[in-house]
Amino acid sequence: MNLIEQKIHDYAEEISSTENDILKQLTRETHLKVMNPIMLCGFLQGRFLAMISSMMRAESILEIGTYTGYSAICLAQGLQEHGTLHTIEKDPELEEICRKYFKLSGLENKIQLHIGDAMEVIPNLDMLFDLVYIDCDKEIYTDVYELVFEKVKPRGYIIADNVLWHGKIFDEHQQDDKETKAIVEFNRYVKNDKRAENYLLPFRDGMMIIQKK
Ligand SMILES: C[S@@+](CC[C@H](N)C(=O)[O-])C[C@H]1O[C@@H](n2cnc3c(N)ncnc32)[C@H](O)[C@@H]1O
């Protein structure tokens, strides 16, 4: 981030509704105990996800890539009263911290955690979703997109995170790297998908917002 971007970011954090104490505590514990805390979506993106979920009046959300549960809690905060969030995480070592914070957040009744590979779990989810949030390994983005597409309600949304991939998508030399290549292909695939409308929101690492027609 350059100086102006940093100032805008800091001001946005200062002037937006305050992050609740449970999310602050989860952030601290993730930094202390878990590898790759950079994977946390963090305060501003978390508020954005909570707002989107609330604005949509979502009743059913699927998240792919729970990590320590920060974005899951934010998405669940915006759910309708009887809404449910299903979230899938392949790393069983993260289960304990996720469950701890789902409970502390008071949202554990709304969050169903699935430990396993999303490619195996998704076909067994027998329901339709208002919103799917994709935030897992980048190499499988297009496969996951195809797998979840039929589980999204008509006019429902898919949001895919990290579609700017730290700017590596603009560098031809980086495009040999598997993850960068996968993101470039995913973005093109979505753009060409006649079944959906899409908009790349250039916020943080880029969020692709896709609406099923
Ligand atoms: C970027 S982190 C998710 C961050 C989280 N959404 C947040 O904002 O707090 C990606 C997570 O996806 C998980 N993951 C990657 N590939 C997966 C797969 N095929 N099935 C389920 N989980 C997967 C990883 O283990 C990791 O915890």
PDBQT file of the ligand as one rigid body, heavy atoms in Angstrom, charges set to zero:
ROOT
HETATM    1  C1  LIG A 301      -7.681 -17.745   2.773  1.00  0.00    +0.000 C 
HETATM    2  S1  LIG A 301      -8.100 -18.964   3.919  1.00  0.00    +0.000 S 
HETATM    3  C2  LIG A 301      -9.771 -18.561   4.320  1.00  0.00    +0.000 C 
HETATM    4  C3  LIG A 301      -9.884 -17.328   5.158  1.00  0.00    +0.000 C 
HETATM    5  C4  LIG A 301     -11.258 -17.111   5.761  1.00  0.00    +0.000 C 
HETATM    6  N1  LIG A 301     -12.302 -17.171   4.750  1.00  0.00    +0.000 N 
HETATM    7  C5  LIG A 301     -11.281 -15.774   6.436  1.00  0.00    +0.000 C 
HETATM    8  O1  LIG A 301     -11.458 -14.777   5.737  1.00  0.00    +0.000 OA
HETATM    9  O2  LIG A 301     -11.089 -15.702   7.652  1.00  0.00    +0.000 OA
HETATM   10  C6  LIG A 301      -8.277 -20.398   2.936  1.00  0.00    +0.000 C 
HETATM   11  C7  LIG A 301      -8.720 -21.630   3.703  1.00  0.00    +0.000 C 
HETATM   12  O3  LIG A 301      -9.269 -22.545   2.747  1.00  0.00    +0.000 OA
HETATM   13  C8  LIG A 301      -8.944 -23.850   3.135  1.00  0.00    +0.000 C 
HETATM   14  N2  LIG A 301      -9.059 -24.694   1.936  1.00  0.00    +0.000 N 
HETATM   15  C9  LIG A 301      -8.265 -24.651   0.842  1.00  0.00    +0.000 A 
HETATM   16  N3  LIG A 301      -8.666 -25.545  -0.092  1.00  0.00    +0.000 NA
HETATM   17  C10 LIG A 301      -9.764 -26.168   0.432  1.00  0.00    +0.000 A 
HETATM   18  C11 LIG A 301     -10.603 -27.208  -0.020  1.00  0.00    +0.000 A 
HETATM   19  N4  LIG A 301     -10.400 -27.815  -1.198  1.00  0.00    +0.000 N 
HETATM   20  N5  LIG A 301     -11.628 -27.595   0.759  1.00  0.00    +0.000 NA
HETATM   21  C12 LIG A 301     -11.844 -26.988   1.965  1.00  0.00    +0.000 A 
HETATM   22  N6  LIG A 301     -11.052 -26.008   2.465  1.00  0.00    +0.000 NA
HETATM   23  C13 LIG A 301     -10.021 -25.598   1.720  1.00  0.00    +0.000 A 
HETATM   24  C14 LIG A 301      -7.520 -23.721   3.679  1.00  0.00    +0.000 C 
HETATM   25  O4  LIG A 301      -7.180 -24.807   4.530  1.00  0.00    +0.000 OA
HETATM   26  C15 LIG A 301      -7.597 -22.374   4.396  1.00  0.00    +0.000 C 
HETATM   27  O5  LIG A 301      -7.882 -22.536   5.768  1.00  0.00    +0.000 OA
ENDROOT
TORSDOF 0
